Amino acid sequence: MKDLLFVKKMHFPVFAAQKPESMSGEKWDFKRQQMSGMGIKFEDEILGLLLLNSLPESWENFKVSITNSTPDGVVSLQMVKGSVLNEEMRRKAQGSSSQSK
């Protein structure tokens, strides 16, 4: 599958965490739309890893802790989504409590 994506020049939306600087935003969006139109089904683990990889650098400690705490080294999309939502709520609560002091 990876070879197919490279041949069709559609590997950036899947394997890159962010849009390459040399690529315009319109071209990036077009590639992502093409990707979704291919009908490729990704395994739950791949989607979880893609979500983790898309998080900003400020979440690096979070990403490491999630990948190190997974049972059998398997990261599921559901687990990552739940953990991201919990972490975001925790960060917002800390931010609001630190502002009120």
Biopython code that builds the backbone (N, CA, C, O; Angstrom):
import numpy as np
from Bio.PDB.StructureBuilder import StructureBuilder

atoms = [
    (1, "MET", "N", (0.818, -1.179, 0.000)),
    (1, "MET", "CA", (0.000, 0.000, 0.000)),
    (1, "MET", "C", (0.872, 1.257, 0.000)),
    (1, "MET", "O", (0.570, 2.226, -0.696)),
    (2, "LYS", "N", (1.942, 1.236, 0.774)),
    (2, "LYS", "CA", (2.820, 2.405, 0.836)),
    (2, "LYS", "C", (3.363, 2.727, -0.549)),
    (2, "LYS", "O", (3.462, 3.898, -0.915)),
    (3, "ASP", "N", (3.717, 1.700, -1.329)),
    (3, "ASP", "CA", (4.215, 1.917, -2.683)),
    (3, "ASP", "C", (3.156, 2.584, -3.556)),
    (3, "ASP", "O", (3.459, 3.488, -4.334)),
    (4, "LEU", "N", (1.910, 2.128, -3.418)),
    (4, "LEU", "CA", (0.823, 2.715, -4.194)),
    (4, "LEU", "C", (0.667, 4.197, -3.874)),
    (4, "LEU", "O", (0.462, 5.012, -4.773)),
    (5, "LEU", "N", (0.763, 4.540, -2.608)),
    (5, "LEU", "CA", (0.630, 5.941, -2.216)),
    (5, "LEU", "C", (1.767, 6.789, -2.777)),
    (5, "LEU", "O", (1.547, 7.927, -3.190)),
    (6, "PHE", "N", (2.988, 6.238, -2.796)),
    (6, "PHE", "CA", (4.117, 6.979, -3.356)),
    (6, "PHE", "C", (3.957, 7.151, -4.858)),
    (6, "PHE", "O", (4.248, 8.223, -5.389)),
    (7, "VAL", "N", (3.499, 6.116, -5.552)),
    (7, "VAL", "CA", (3.313, 6.203, -6.998)),
    (7, "VAL", "C", (2.283, 7.278, -7.333)),
    (7, "VAL", "O", (2.462, 8.042, -8.281)),
    (8, "LYS", "N", (1.218, 7.332, -6.562)),
    (8, "LYS", "CA", (0.171, 8.323, -6.803)),
    (8, "LYS", "C", (0.490, 9.671, -6.153)),
    (8, "LYS", "O", (-0.325, 10.592, -6.188)),
    (9, "LYS", "N", (1.680, 9.776, -5.561)),
    (9, "LYS", "CA", (2.134, 10.996, -4.878)),
    (9, "LYS", "C", (1.128, 11.442, -3.822)),
    (9, "LYS", "O", (0.819, 12.627, -3.695)),
    (10, "MET", "N", (0.630, 10.475, -3.074)),
    (10, "MET", "CA", (-0.353, 10.751, -2.040)),
    (10, "MET", "C", (0.159, 10.352, -0.668)),
    (10, "MET", "O", (-0.627, 10.221, 0.271)),
    (11, "HIS", "N", (1.466, 10.155, -0.536)),
    (11, "HIS", "CA", (2.022, 9.710, 0.738)),
    (11, "HIS", "C", (2.101, 10.830, 1.766)),
    (11, "HIS", "O", (2.094, 10.549, 2.964)),
    (12, "PHE", "N", (2.175, 12.085, 1.344)),
    (12, "PHE", "CA", (2.283, 13.177, 2.315)),
    (12, "PHE", "C", (1.107, 13.230, 3.286)),
    (12, "PHE", "O", (1.331, 13.330, 4.493)),
    (13, "PRO", "N", (-0.152, 13.167, 2.806)),
    (13, "PRO", "CA", (-1.256, 13.255, 3.760)),
    (13, "PRO", "C", (-1.285, 12.121, 4.777)),
    (13, "PRO", "O", (-1.890, 12.271, 5.839)),
    (14, "VAL", "N", (-0.655, 11.007, 4.484)),
    (14, "VAL", "CA", (-0.692, 9.864, 5.397)),
    (14, "VAL", "C", (0.527, 9.820, 6.292)),
    (14, "VAL", "O", (0.402, 9.601, 7.496)),
    (15, "PHE", "N", (1.703, 10.023, 5.725)),
    (15, "PHE", "CA", (2.934, 9.793, 6.466)),
    (15, "PHE", "C", (3.578, 11.062, 7.008)),
    (15, "PHE", "O", (4.560, 10.976, 7.745)),
    (16, "ALA", "N", (3.064, 12.220, 6.671)),
    (16, "ALA", "CA", (3.629, 13.471, 7.184)),
    (16, "ALA", "C", (2.769, 13.988, 8.324)),
    (16, "ALA", "O", (1.540, 13.952, 8.256)),
    (17, "ALA", "N", (3.417, 14.464, 9.357)),
    (17, "ALA", "CA", (2.677, 15.004, 10.501)),
    (17, "ALA", "C", (2.039, 16.340, 10.138)),
    (17, "ALA", "O", (0.951, 16.663, 10.612)),
    (18, "GLN", "N", (2.716, 17.113, 9.298)),
    (18, "GLN", "CA", (2.216, 18.422, 8.899)),
    (18, "GLN", "C", (2.438, 18.601, 7.410)),
    (18, "GLN", "O", (3.179, 17.849, 6.777)),
    (19, "LYS", "N", (1.784, 19.604, 6.871)),
    (19, "LYS", "CA", (1.948, 19.929, 5.462)),
    (19, "LYS", "C", (3.388, 20.347, 5.216)),
    (19, "LYS", "O", (3.927, 21.161, 5.966)),
    (20, "PRO", "N", (4.023, 19.805, 4.177)),
    (20, "PRO", "CA", (5.380, 20.252, 3.846)),
    (20, "PRO", "C", (5.374, 21.742, 3.510)),
    (20, "PRO", "O", (4.451, 22.228, 2.857)),
    (21, "GLU", "N", (6.396, 22.463, 3.952)),
    (21, "GLU", "CA", (6.463, 23.909, 3.731)),
    (21, "GLU", "C", (6.444, 24.264, 2.248)),
    (21, "GLU", "O", (5.936, 25.318, 1.865)),
    (22, "SER", "N", (6.996, 23.389, 1.418)),
    (22, "SER", "CA", (7.076, 23.684, -0.006)),
    (22, "SER", "C", (5.740, 23.483, -0.727)),
    (22, "SER", "O", (5.612, 23.856, -1.893)),
    (23, "MET", "N", (4.750, 22.904, -0.054)),
    (23, "MET", "CA", (3.473, 22.609, -0.692)),
    (23, "MET", "C", (2.440, 23.669, -0.292)),
    (23, "MET", "O", (2.337, 24.051, 0.873)),
    (24, "SER", "N", (1.686, 24.128, -1.280)),
    (24, "SER", "CA", (0.653, 25.124, -0.980)),
    (24, "SER", "C", (-0.483, 24.479, -0.185)),
    (24, "SER", "O", (-0.686, 23.266, -0.236)),
    (25, "GLY", "N", (-1.206, 25.304, 0.539)),
    (25, "GLY", "CA", (-2.331, 24.805, 1.327)),
    (25, "GLY", "C", (-3.402, 24.180, 0.460)),
    (25, "GLY", "O", (-4.007, 23.175, 0.834)),
    (26, "GLU", "N", (-3.640, 24.779, -0.712)),
    (26, "GLU", "CA", (-4.652, 24.241, -1.625)),
    (26, "GLU", "C", (-4.249, 22.862, -2.130)),
    (26, "GLU", "O", (-5.079, 21.956, -2.212)),
    (27, "LYS", "N", (-2.971, 22.707, -2.467)),
    (27, "LYS", "CA", (-2.501, 21.413, -2.964)),
    (27, "LYS", "C", (-2.586, 20.363, -1.860)),
    (27, "LYS", "O", (-2.961, 19.219, -2.116)),
    (28, "TRP", "N", (-2.235, 20.753, -0.625)),
    (28, "TRP", "CA", (-2.309, 19.838, 0.521)),
    (28, "TRP", "C", (-3.749, 19.366, 0.726)),
    (28, "TRP", "O", (-3.995, 18.174, 0.904)),
    (29, "ASP", "N", (-4.702, 20.309, 0.698)),
    (29, "ASP", "CA", (-6.113, 19.952, 0.862)),
    (29, "ASP", "C", (-6.578, 19.036, -0.261)),
    (29, "ASP", "O", (-7.324, 18.085, -0.026)),
    (30, "PHE", "N", (-6.132, 19.326, -1.488)),
    (30, "PHE", "CA", (-6.495, 18.490, -2.626)),
    (30, "PHE", "C", (-5.979, 17.064, -2.441)),
    (30, "PHE", "O", (-6.704, 16.102, -2.694)),
    (31, "LYS", "N", (-4.728, 16.929, -2.000)),
    (31, "LYS", "CA", (-4.148, 15.598, -1.780)),
    (31, "LYS", "C", (-4.932, 14.846, -0.704)),
    (31, "LYS", "O", (-5.195, 13.652, -0.845)),
    (32, "ARG", "N", (-5.299, 15.536, 0.353)),
    (32, "ARG", "CA", (-6.055, 14.891, 1.429)),
    (32, "ARG", "C", (-7.430, 14.454, 0.933)),
    (32, "ARG", "O", (-7.916, 13.390, 1.318)),
    (33, "GLN", "N", (-8.062, 15.264, 0.083)),
    (33, "GLN", "CA", (-9.357, 14.885, -0.473)),
    (33, "GLN", "C", (-9.220, 13.675, -1.387)),
    (33, "GLN", "O", (-10.063, 12.777, -1.369)),
    (34, "GLN", "N", (-8.156, 13.652, -2.187)),
    (34, "GLN", "CA", (-7.901, 12.495, -3.043)),
    (34, "GLN", "C", (-7.740, 11.242, -2.200)),
    (34, "GLN", "O", (-8.275, 10.184, -2.530)),
    (35, "MET", "N", (-7.004, 11.371, -1.120)),
    (35, "MET", "CA", (-6.737, 10.251, -0.226)),
    (35, "MET", "C", (-8.038, 9.683, 0.319)),
    (35, "MET", "O", (-8.235, 8.468, 0.343)),
    (36, "SER", "N", (-8.921, 10.571, 0.756)),
    (36, "SER", "CA", (-10.176, 10.093, 1.324)),
    (36, "SER", "C", (-11.049, 9.454, 0.253)),
    (36, "SER", "O", (-11.861, 8.580, 0.556)),
    (37, "GLY", "N", (-10.892, 9.882, -0.996)),
    (37, "GLY", "CA", (-11.666, 9.312, -2.085)),
    (37, "GLY", "C", (-11.169, 7.964, -2.568)),
    (37, "GLY", "O", (-11.864, 7.291, -3.329)),
    (38, "MET", "N", (-9.983, 7.555, -2.146)),
    (38, "MET", "CA", (-9.440, 6.266, -2.587)),
    (38, "MET", "C", (-10.124, 5.092, -1.903)),
    (38, "MET", "O", (-10.035, 3.960, -2.376)),
    (39, "GLY", "N", (-10.800, 5.351, -0.804)),
    (39, "GLY", "CA", (-11.499, 4.278, -0.111)),
    (39, "GLY", "C", (-10.589, 3.315, 0.622)),
    (39, "GLY", "O", (-10.970, 2.171, 0.870)),
    (40, "ILE", "N", (-9.396, 3.758, 0.973)),
    (40, "ILE", "CA", (-8.470, 2.894, 1.701)),
    (40, "ILE", "C", (-8.894, 2.846, 3.156)),
    (40, "ILE", "O", (-9.114, 3.883, 3.782)),
    (41, "LYS", "N", (-9.007, 1.654, 3.684)),
    (41, "LYS", "CA", (-9.362, 1.472, 5.089)),
    (41, "LYS", "C", (-8.086, 1.230, 5.882)),
    (41, "LYS", "O", (-7.318, 0.315, 5.583)),
    (42, "PHE", "N", (-7.870, 2.059, 6.892)),
    (42, "PHE", "CA", (-6.701, 1.905, 7.740)),
    (42, "PHE", "C", (-7.087, 1.168, 9.008)),
    (42, "PHE", "O", (-8.182, 1.352, 9.540)),
    (43, "GLU", "N", (-6.184, 0.340, 9.482)),
    (43, "GLU", "CA", (-6.430, -0.378, 10.724)),
    (43, "GLU", "C", (-6.502, 0.608, 11.875)),
    (43, "GLU", "O", (-5.945, 1.704, 11.819)),
    (44, "ASP", "N", (-7.202, 0.191, 12.920)),
    (44, "ASP", "CA", (-7.403, 1.018, 14.105)),
    (44, "ASP", "C", (-6.070, 1.492, 14.688)),
    (44, "ASP", "O", (-5.956, 2.643, 15.111)),
    (45, "GLU", "N", (-5.075, 0.626, 14.714)),
    (45, "GLU", "CA", (-3.770, 0.990, 15.272)),
    (45, "GLU", "C", (-3.109, 2.095, 14.449)),
    (45, "GLU", "O", (-2.517, 3.018, 15.010)),
    (46, "ILE", "N", (-3.207, 2.005, 13.125)),
    (46, "ILE", "CA", (-2.616, 3.022, 12.246)),
    (46, "ILE", "C", (-3.296, 4.371, 12.475)),
    (46, "ILE", "O", (-2.625, 5.401, 12.543)),
    (47, "LEU", "N", (-4.617, 4.367, 12.593)),
    (47, "LEU", "CA", (-5.338, 5.617, 12.833)),
    (47, "LEU", "C", (-4.950, 6.226, 14.176)),
    (47, "LEU", "O", (-4.818, 7.445, 14.289)),
    (48, "GLY", "N", (-4.768, 5.391, 15.190)),
    (48, "GLY", "CA", (-4.323, 5.883, 16.495)),
    (48, "GLY", "C", (-2.950, 6.516, 16.414)),
    (48, "GLY", "O", (-2.709, 7.573, 16.997)),
    (49, "LEU", "N", (-2.050, 5.870, 15.691)),
    (49, "LEU", "CA", (-0.700, 6.414, 15.532)),
    (49, "LEU", "C", (-0.710, 7.705, 14.717)),
    (49, "LEU", "O", (0.049, 8.630, 15.009)),
    (50, "LEU", "N", (-1.568, 7.771, 13.695)),
    (50, "LEU", "CA", (-1.680, 9.002, 12.910)),
    (50, "LEU", "C", (-2.177, 10.155, 13.776)),
    (50, "LEU", "O", (-1.684, 11.279, 13.674)),
    (51, "LEU", "N", (-3.157, 9.865, 14.628)),
    (51, "LEU", "CA", (-3.661, 10.904, 15.524)),
    (51, "LEU", "C", (-2.569, 11.372, 16.480)),
    (51, "LEU", "O", (-2.388, 12.573, 16.681)),
    (52, "LEU", "N", (-1.846, 10.432, 17.066)),
    (52, "LEU", "CA", (-0.744, 10.805, 17.964)),
    (52, "LEU", "C", (0.300, 11.642, 17.235)),
    (52, "LEU", "O", (0.795, 12.635, 17.768)),
    (53, "ASN", "N", (0.627, 11.238, 16.022)),
    (53, "ASN", "CA", (1.658, 11.928, 15.247)),
    (53, "ASN", "C", (1.224, 13.332, 14.831)),
    (53, "ASN", "O", (2.066, 14.189, 14.563)),
    (54, "SER", "N", (-0.075, 13.567, 14.778)),
    (54, "SER", "CA", (-0.562, 14.882, 14.354)),
    (54, "SER", "C", (-0.577, 15.906, 15.488)),
    (54, "SER", "O", (-0.807, 17.091, 15.248)),
    (55, "LEU", "N", (-0.336, 15.462, 16.711)),
    (55, "LEU", "CA", (-0.333, 16.387, 17.849)),
    (55, "LEU", "C", (0.895, 17.302, 17.788)),
    (55, "LEU", "O", (1.947, 16.895, 17.295)),
    (56, "PRO", "N", (0.765, 18.531, 18.285)),
    (56, "PRO", "CA", (1.902, 19.462, 18.249)),
    (56, "PRO", "C", (3.034, 19.030, 19.177)),
    (56, "PRO", "O", (2.870, 18.146, 20.017)),
    (57, "GLU", "N", (4.175, 19.672, 19.006)),
    (57, "GLU", "CA", (5.372, 19.329, 19.782)),
    (57, "GLU", "C", (5.158, 19.504, 21.285)),
    (57, "GLU", "O", (5.790, 18.812, 22.083)),
    (58, "SER", "N", (4.282, 20.411, 21.671)),
    (58, "SER", "CA", (4.016, 20.633, 23.097)),
    (58, "SER", "C", (3.377, 19.410, 23.766)),
    (58, "SER", "O", (3.299, 19.338, 24.992)),
    (59, "TRP", "N", (2.931, 18.473, 22.971)),
    (59, "TRP", "CA", (2.316, 17.247, 23.486)),
    (59, "TRP", "C", (3.300, 16.079, 23.487)),
    (59, "TRP", "O", (2.883, 14.937, 23.678)),
    (60, "GLU", "N", (4.564, 16.328, 23.284)),
    (60, "GLU", "CA", (5.560, 15.254, 23.155)),
    (60, "GLU", "C", (5.574, 14.326, 24.369)),
    (60, "GLU", "O", (5.582, 13.107, 24.204)),
    (61, "ASN", "N", (5.577, 14.875, 25.579)),
    (61, "ASN", "CA", (5.572, 14.025, 26.780)),
    (61, "ASN", "C", (4.325, 13.154, 26.833)),
    (61, "ASN", "O", (4.390, 11.988, 27.220)),
    (62, "PHE", "N", (3.202, 13.718, 26.446)),
    (62, "PHE", "CA", (1.946, 12.968, 26.406)),
    (62, "PHE", "C", (2.054, 11.804, 25.422)),
    (62, "PHE", "O", (1.663, 10.680, 25.736)),
    (63, "LYS", "N", (2.588, 12.079, 24.230)),
    (63, "LYS", "CA", (2.710, 11.033, 23.207)),
    (63, "LYS", "C", (3.592, 9.887, 23.696)),
    (63, "LYS", "O", (3.270, 8.716, 23.492)),
    (64, "VAL", "N", (4.692, 10.226, 24.335)),
    (64, "VAL", "CA", (5.604, 9.195, 24.847)),
    (64, "VAL", "C", (4.917, 8.373, 25.928)),
    (64, "VAL", "O", (5.030, 7.148, 25.943)),
    (65, "SER", "N", (4.208, 9.040, 26.830)),
    (65, "SER", "CA", (3.553, 8.295, 27.913)),
    (65, "SER", "C", (2.460, 7.379, 27.371)),
    (65, "SER", "O", (2.281, 6.272, 27.879)),
    (66, "ILE", "N", (1.739, 7.811, 26.366)),
    (66, "ILE", "CA", (0.687, 6.964, 25.773)),
    (66, "ILE", "C", (1.301, 5.742, 25.106)),
    (66, "ILE", "O", (0.847, 4.620, 25.329)),
    (67, "THR", "N", (2.320, 5.948, 24.296)),
    (67, "THR", "CA", (2.915, 4.806, 23.592)),
    (67, "THR", "C", (3.616, 3.848, 24.546)),
    (67, "THR", "O", (3.676, 2.648, 24.277)),
    (68, "ASN", "N", (4.146, 4.355, 25.656)),
    (68, "ASN", "CA", (4.813, 3.476, 26.622)),
    (68, "ASN", "C", (3.842, 2.751, 27.540)),
    (68, "ASN", "O", (4.209, 1.747, 28.151)),
    (69, "SER", "N", (2.613, 3.236, 27.650)),
    (69, "SER", "CA", (1.662, 2.624, 28.583)),
    (69, "SER", "C", (0.662, 1.692, 27.908)),
    (69, "SER", "O", (-0.245, 1.185, 28.567)),
    (70, "THR", "N", (0.809, 1.462, 26.625)),
    (70, "THR", "CA", (-0.158, 0.620, 25.921)),
    (70, "THR", "C", (0.079, -0.857, 26.202)),
    (70, "THR", "O", (1.222, -1.302, 26.295)),
    (71, "PRO", "N", (-1.007, -1.614, 26.337)),
    (71, "PRO", "CA", (-0.853, -3.055, 26.529)),
    (71, "PRO", "C", (-0.333, -3.709, 25.247)),
    (71, "PRO", "O", (-0.877, -3.481, 24.167)),
    (72, "ASP", "N", (0.679, -4.488, 25.364)),
    (72, "ASP", "CA", (1.294, -5.199, 24.229)),
    (72, "ASP", "C", (1.800, -4.258, 23.139)),
    (72, "ASP", "O", (1.994, -4.686, 22.001)),
    (73, "GLY", "N", (2.015, -2.990, 23.466)),
    (73, "GLY", "CA", (2.528, -2.042, 22.485)),
    (73, "GLY", "C", (1.548, -1.667, 21.394)),
    (73, "GLY", "O", (1.952, -1.084, 20.388)),
    (74, "VAL", "N", (0.266, -1.984, 21.562)),
    (74, "VAL", "CA", (-0.747, -1.698, 20.547)),
    (74, "VAL", "C", (-1.507, -0.435, 20.935)),
    (74, "VAL", "O", (-2.090, -0.354, 22.017)),
    (75, "VAL", "N", (-1.494, 0.535, 20.051)),
    (75, "VAL", "CA", (-2.191, 1.801, 20.269)),
    (75, "VAL", "C", (-3.480, 1.765, 19.459)),
    (75, "VAL", "O", (-3.436, 1.615, 18.238)),
    (76, "SER", "N", (-4.617, 1.899, 20.112)),
    (76, "SER", "CA", (-5.887, 1.912, 19.378)),
    (76, "SER", "C", (-6.373, 3.348, 19.218)),
    (76, "SER", "O", (-6.043, 4.221, 20.021)),
    (77, "LEU", "N", (-7.147, 3.575, 18.191)),
    (77, "LEU", "CA", (-7.695, 4.901, 17.946)),
    (77, "LEU", "C", (-8.584, 5.331, 19.108)),
    (77, "LEU", "O", (-8.517, 6.479, 19.550)),
    (78, "GLN", "N", (-9.408, 4.425, 19.600)),
    (78, "GLN", "CA", (-10.311, 4.750, 20.705)),
    (78, "GLN", "C", (-9.529, 5.174, 21.948)),
    (78, "GLN", "O", (-9.896, 6.136, 22.623)),
    (79, "MET", "N", (-8.459, 4.453, 22.241)),
    (79, "MET", "CA", (-7.643, 4.780, 23.404)),
    (79, "MET", "C", (-6.998, 6.161, 23.244)),
    (79, "MET", "O", (-6.992, 6.959, 24.180)),
    (80, "VAL", "N", (-6.464, 6.433, 22.069)),
    (80, "VAL", "CA", (-5.805, 7.717, 21.821)),
    (80, "VAL", "C", (-6.816, 8.857, 21.895)),
    (80, "VAL", "O", (-6.542, 9.889, 22.508)),
    (81, "LYS", "N", (-7.979, 8.678, 21.276)),
    (81, "LYS", "CA", (-9.000, 9.726, 21.312)),
    (81, "LYS", "C", (-9.412, 10.035, 22.744)),
    (81, "LYS", "O", (-9.485, 11.199, 23.136)),
    (82, "GLY", "N", (-9.681, 8.996, 23.521)),
    (82, "GLY", "CA", (-10.066, 9.203, 24.916)),
    (82, "GLY", "C", (-8.977, 9.893, 25.712)),
    (82, "GLY", "O", (-9.251, 10.796, 26.502)),
    (83, "SER", "N", (-7.749, 9.469, 25.504)),
    (83, "SER", "CA", (-6.620, 10.060, 26.231)),
    (83, "SER", "C", (-6.392, 11.512, 25.836)),
    (83, "SER", "O", (-6.091, 12.350, 26.687)),
    (84, "VAL", "N", (-6.533, 11.812, 24.549)),
    (84, "VAL", "CA", (-6.358, 13.190, 24.080)),
    (84, "VAL", "C", (-7.439, 14.089, 24.680)),
    (84, "VAL", "O", (-7.150, 15.197, 25.133)),
    (85, "LEU", "N", (-8.677, 13.613, 24.683)),
    (85, "LEU", "CA", (-9.760, 14.413, 25.264)),
    (85, "LEU", "C", (-9.536, 14.652, 26.755)),
    (85, "LEU", "O", (-9.733, 15.763, 27.246)),
    (86, "ASN", "N", (-9.125, 13.610, 27.471)),
    (86, "ASN", "CA", (-8.842, 13.764, 28.902)),
    (86, "ASN", "C", (-7.700, 14.745, 29.146)),
    (86, "ASN", "O", (-7.775, 15.585, 30.043)),
    (87, "GLU", "N", (-6.654, 14.636, 28.349)),
    (87, "GLU", "CA", (-5.500, 15.526, 28.509)),
    (87, "GLU", "C", (-5.881, 16.971, 28.188)),
    (87, "GLU", "O", (-5.454, 17.901, 28.872)),
    (88, "GLU", "N", (-6.678, 17.146, 27.153)),
    (88, "GLU", "CA", (-7.111, 18.496, 26.791)),
    (88, "GLU", "C", (-7.953, 19.108, 27.912)),
    (88, "GLU", "O", (-7.788, 20.284, 28.234)),
    (89, "MET", "N", (-8.844, 18.329, 28.501)),
    (89, "MET", "CA", (-9.648, 18.828, 29.624)),
    (89, "MET", "C", (-8.755, 19.167, 30.812)),
    (89, "MET", "O", (-8.967, 20.178, 31.481)),
    (90, "ARG", "N", (-7.758, 18.328, 31.074)),
    (90, "ARG", "CA", (-6.834, 18.582, 32.175)),
    (90, "ARG", "C", (-6.058, 19.873, 31.937)),
    (90, "ARG", "O", (-5.898, 20.683, 32.851)),
    (91, "ARG", "N", (-5.579, 20.062, 30.717)),
    (91, "ARG", "CA", (-4.811, 21.270, 30.398)),
    (91, "ARG", "C", (-5.668, 22.530, 30.499)),
    (91, "ARG", "O", (-5.209, 23.568, 30.978)),
    (92, "LYS", "N", (-6.906, 22.427, 30.047)),
    (92, "LYS", "CA", (-7.797, 23.586, 30.143)),
    (92, "LYS", "C", (-8.097, 23.915, 31.595)),
    (92, "LYS", "O", (-8.139, 25.087, 31.969)),
    (93, "ALA", "N", (-8.308, 22.893, 32.415)),
    (93, "ALA", "CA", (-8.590, 23.117, 33.838)),
    (93, "ALA", "C", (-7.393, 23.769, 34.524)),
    (93, "ALA", "O", (-7.561, 24.674, 35.341)),
    (94, "GLN", "N", (-6.196, 23.317, 34.197)),
    (94, "GLN", "CA", (-4.995, 23.919, 34.781)),
    (94, "GLN", "C", (-4.838, 25.360, 34.324)),
    (94, "GLN", "O", (-4.466, 26.230, 35.111)),
    (95, "GLY", "N", (-5.119, 25.603, 33.074)),
    (95, "GLY", "CA", (-4.997, 26.958, 32.537)),
    (95, "GLY", "C", (-5.979, 27.909, 33.181)),
    (95, "GLY", "O", (-5.629, 29.043, 33.508)),
    (96, "SER", "N", (-7.207, 27.455, 33.365)),
    (96, "SER", "CA", (-8.211, 28.333, 33.967)),
    (96, "SER", "C", (-7.950, 28.534, 35.452)),
    (96, "SER", "O", (-8.184, 29.622, 35.979)),
    (97, "SER", "N", (-7.464, 27.491, 36.140)),
    (97, "SER", "CA", (-7.197, 27.646, 37.570)),
    (97, "SER", "C", (-5.965, 28.520, 37.802)),
    (97, "SER", "O", (-5.902, 29.251, 38.790)),
    (98, "SER", "N", (-4.990, 28.449, 36.900)),
    (98, "SER", "CA", (-3.797, 29.280, 37.078)),
    (98, "SER", "C", (-4.099, 30.741, 36.755)),
    (98, "SER", "O", (-3.446, 31.636, 37.292)),
    (99, "GLN", "N", (-5.079, 30.996, 35.887)),
    (99, "GLN", "CA", (-5.452, 32.367, 35.557)),
    (99, "GLN", "C", (-6.259, 33.007, 36.681)),
    (99, "GLN", "O", (-6.214, 34.222, 36.873)),
    (100, "SER", "N", (-6.998, 32.179, 37.423)),
    (100, "SER", "CA", (-7.845, 32.741, 38.475)),
    (100, "SER", "C", (-7.067, 33.078, 39.736)),
    (100, "SER", "O", (-7.602, 33.742, 40.624)),
    (101, "LYS", "N", (-5.815, 32.637, 39.838)),
    (101, "LYS", "CA", (-5.019, 32.905, 41.046)),
    (101, "LYS", "C", (-4.415, 34.270, 41.025)),
    (101, "LYS", "O", (-3.718, 34.651, 41.966)),
]
sb = StructureBuilder()
sb.init_structure("model")
sb.init_model(0)
sb.init_chain("A")
sb.init_seg("    ")
for serial, (resi, resn, name, xyz) in enumerate(atoms, 1):
    if name == "N":
        sb.init_residue(resn, " ", resi, " ")
    sb.init_atom(name, np.array(xyz, "f"), 0.0, 1.0, " ", f" {name:<3s}", serial, name[0])
structure = sb.get_structure()
